[in-house]
């Protein structure tokens, strides 16, 4: 039976990288999942009530993480066969190489490494359509599921923030099992509201 869920992402967050890597590994390994990748801007999440929304600023793509999210959803929707590769490359740019995702050259290199033409893809930054879509998807996640961070797993009836400490390291069955366990708790154990280890494992 197909497991259907959403997962939020912002390329700025190492825990979003961990969870999304496990999901990507599972999908590449043939997991029977129907996954929706949902953008959530941490930069916008930290804007106070009196602040200017990141998408309303003079140059939204200079706000931390916005250009990468902008490009990520454009690839997801226009070049879906390349999305998992671009998704992984953008996380790697930030967390493996420590690069600044506000720089077009960094985004362009991630696109090239995923076998996409960066000129064609980066053109989406100019028309504003995907920026509006990013705003709509972010705000819908907040309104419909009270999302406040990444990674949040969105199931059939509820959404749960989940922090996975380790990365996928080549064991695809382990990644599949990990995500299946999470979704069993999300969809199959609604009375479990909070489960948090009191300290970090050594």
N, C-alpha and C positions, 0 to 999 in steps of 0.2 A: 504494500500500500504506500502510495506516494506521501511523503512528509512535506507539508507546505508551510513555509514560514518566511518572515522577513528578517533582515539583519541590518542595523544601522551602521554607518561608517563615516568617519572623518579621517583623512590620511595623517592628521597630526597626532593621533593617539596610538601609543604602542599596544594597548590592550585591544583596540579595534583591529590593529594589524594581526595580533595573535589569533583572534576569533575568526576574522575573515580569511586568514591563511588556512585554517582548518576547514572552513566551508569550501574554499576554492579547491583544496586537495580532495575533499570528498566528491565534489562535482566532477573533477577531472578523473577521479577513480570510479565513476559510474554510480554514485549514490543516487537512490531514487528520491530525489528532492526537487521541489519546485520552489526556488528561492527568489525573493525580491530583495535587491540591494537598495537600501533606503538612505539617501544622504541626510546627514544631520550636521549642521555647522556648530562646532564648539565655540567659535568666535562669536556667532550670534547668540548662542546660549549664555554667554557671559556679558551680554549687553544689558545694562540696567534699564529700568522702566523709563527713565528720562533720556536714555542714550539714543543715538541714531543707529537704526538697523544697518547691518553691514551692507545689505543690498541697496540701501538708499544713499550710500556714501559716494563721493565724487568718482572714485575709482575702486569699486568693490573688490576687484581682483587683487588689490594690494593688501586687503585684509587677510590675516593668516588663514591659510587653508582653502580660501574661496576659489582661487583659480583651479586648484586640483580637483575640488568637488565639481566645479563647473564643467571641466573637461571629462571627468569620470562619468557623469550622467550623460554627457553628449555621446561618448563612446558606447556606453551601455545601450543607448537607444538607437544610434545611427550605425554603429559597427559592432553589433552584439557578439559576433564570432571572435572579436578581439578583446572583449571587455575583461575577461578573467586575467589575461596577460597584462593589460594596462593597469588594472586594479592592483595586481601584485607589484608591478614596476613602480607605481606611485608610492606605495607603502615602502618599498625598498629604497627609493630615493631619499625619503625622509629618515627612515630608521636604520637602514644598513649603511648608508653613505653620508648621513647628516646634512643633506642638501636643503636649500631653502625653496619651498614650494611656491613662493611668490615670484620666482624667476622663470620667465618663459623658456629660457634655455634648458632648465631642469625638466620642465614638463615636456619640452620637445624631445629631449633625449629618452625619456620614459616611453614616449609614443614610438620613436624610432626603434627602440629595443623590443617593442611589441609588434613591429612590422607594419606600422601605420605611418602615413605621410603627415608629419607635424604641421605643415602649412595648411593642409586641408582641414585638419581637426581644429587647429587653433583659430581658424576663421570664425568658429562659433563664439569666440569671446567678443566679437565685434557686434553681433546682431541683437544681443540681449534676450533672445528667446529662451535659451537654456538657463540663464540667470533667473529669469522669472519662474521657470520650472523648478529650479533649485529652491527658491523661496517657497513656492507652493508645496513642494514635497516636505521640506523641513517643517513648515507651519502645520501641515496636515498630520505629520507624525506627532507633533506636540498636542494638537487639538484632539485627535482620535485616540491616542495612546498615552498621552502625558509623558512622552519621551523627553528626557533631560540629559542624556549622555550616550556615549558609544563604548562598547557595542551593546545594543539592546536587541534581544530576540523577540520578534513579534509573532505570536501564535494565533490561534483561531479566536481566542477570547481575551487574551491579556498579553501585555508586553513586559519583559523582564530584563533588567540590566544584569549582564553576566561578565565577570572578569576572569579570563583564563590566563594563567601565569606563564604557560609554556607555548612555544611555537611548534608548528608542524615541522617535523624533521625527517620526512621521507616515509613514515609509516602511515600509509593511507587508511588501512583498516582501523588503526587507532584514532585517526581524525574523524572518521565516519562514526565510530562508536561514541566518541566524545560529544559530537553534535547531537546524535540520537539521544544520548542520556539527557542532555540539556533540554531538548524538545519534549522528552517524556515528562520532565519536571514542569516545563512551561505549560503544556497542554493537559497533562495527566494528573497534576497534583496542585489544584488551585488553592488548597488550604495552606500550602507552604508559601508564606509571604516574604519571609526574610531568612536567609541562610548565609551567614558570613563568618569566616574564620577570624578569630580574635587576634591572631598574629600572622606574620608572614613566615612561610616555611623556610627553614635554614638550608 
